[in-house]
Amino acid sequence: MDYVSALVPPVVMAAFFVGLVVTIIKSQGGPNKAKEDAAVDAALARAASAEQAPRSEGV
């Protein structure tokens, strides 16, 4: 019975990992894709504008 207790944790982790990968793949695209892409584009635009903005250093 020691072999059963040795195999249970890896099997449970493997099943969880497979479920995670399936969930990630299924959530790609779909009706929320445009909203997610817009959110990423907005975040990148904010980062780019913050990078180009002149810094006012207290000299």
N, C-alpha and C positions, 0 to 999 in steps of 0.2 A: 504493500500500500504506500510505501514511501515514494514510489515512482509517480503515483497519482498526485500526491501533494507537491511533488517537484514540477509536474507539468501544468497544473492548474493556473498559476500566475502568468506564465507566458501565453497560454491559450486565451486567457481573459484579456490580456493586453493586446494580443493580435486581433481579437474580435473587436475590441474598442477602436483600434487603429483603422481597421477596415471600415467600420461604421463612420468614423470621422472623415476618411477619404471619400466615401460615397456621399456623405452630406455636403462636403465642399464641392464636389463635382456637380451635384444636383443643384446647388445654389448659384452656380455660375450662369450668367445670362438671365433670361426671364424678364418679367415686367419691371423689376427694380434695377436692371442694368443701366439704363439711361440716368436714373437718379444717382446711382453710385458713381458712374463716370463723371457726372456733373459735380459731385462733391469732391472727387479727387482733383478735377480740373480747377475748381475754386481754391482748394488748398495749395495746389502748385502755384497758382497765380498770386496768392497771398505771400507765399514764400519768395517768389521771384521779385515781387514789388518791395518786400521788406529788405531783400538783399541789395536792391538798387537804390533804395532811399538813402540820402546822405545822413550820416550820423552826426548829431550835435553833441560834441564832446565838450565838457566843461573845462575850457583852457584858461 
